[in-house]
């Protein structure tokens, strides 16, 4: 069962180079968060961690497509968000 603070972060839905993650619940600001980014077949393409209310993840080397962002706190998933990676060159 997911914790009650589900949907505690704003996550970019369209990404060119940077995926922006902002924790919106102030009681969680000083925690260490883990994340996984997965492609549609749920294969992990990137994972890591951050501390604090904001992080920007550079995804410029990832291929275009749809991905999922999984946010964890203390080993439990607290949010699942989808996003689309678009090449900045496609809009020049």
Residue pairs with C-beta under 8 A, 6 or more apart in sequence:
2 76
2 77
2 78
3 73
3 76
3 78
5 25
5 28
5 78
6 78
6 79
7 79
8 23
8 24
8 25
8 28
8 71
8 78
8 79
9 21
9 22
9 23
9 24
9 71
9 79
9 81
10 20
10 21
10 22
10 24
11 19
11 20
11 21
11 22
11 69
11 71
11 79
11 81
11 83
12 18
12 19
12 20
12 21
12 83
13 81
13 82
13 83
13 84
14 83
14 84
14 86
15 59
15 83
15 84
15 85
15 86
16 60
16 85
16 86
16 87
16 88
17 58
17 59
17 60
17 88
18 56
18 57
18 58
18 59
19 37
19 56
19 57
19 59
19 69
19 83
20 54
20 55
20 56
21 35
21 50
21 54
21 55
21 56
21 57
21 69
21 71
22 53
22 54
23 29
23 33
23 52
23 53
23 54
26 53
28 53
28 73
29 52
29 53
30 51
30 52
31 51
31 73
32 49
32 50
32 51
33 49
33 50
33 51
33 71
33 72
33 73
34 47
34 48
34 49
34 71
34 72
34 73
34 75
35 47
35 48
35 49
35 50
35 57
35 69
35 70
35 71
35 72
36 44
36 46
36 47
36 69
36 70
36 72
37 44
37 45
37 46
37 47
37 57
37 59
37 62
37 67
37 68
37 69
37 70
38 44
38 45
38 67
38 68
38 70
39 45
39 65
39 66
39 67
40 65
40 66
40 67
40 68
42 68
45 62
45 67
46 57
46 59
46 62
48 57
59 85
60 88
62 85
63 85
64 84
64 85
64 86
64 87
64 90
65 84
65 85
66 82
66 83
66 84
66 85
67 82
67 83
67 84
67 85
68 80
68 81
68 82
68 83
69 79
69 80
69 81
69 82
69 83
70 77
70 79
70 80
71 77
71 78
71 79
71 80
71 81
72 78
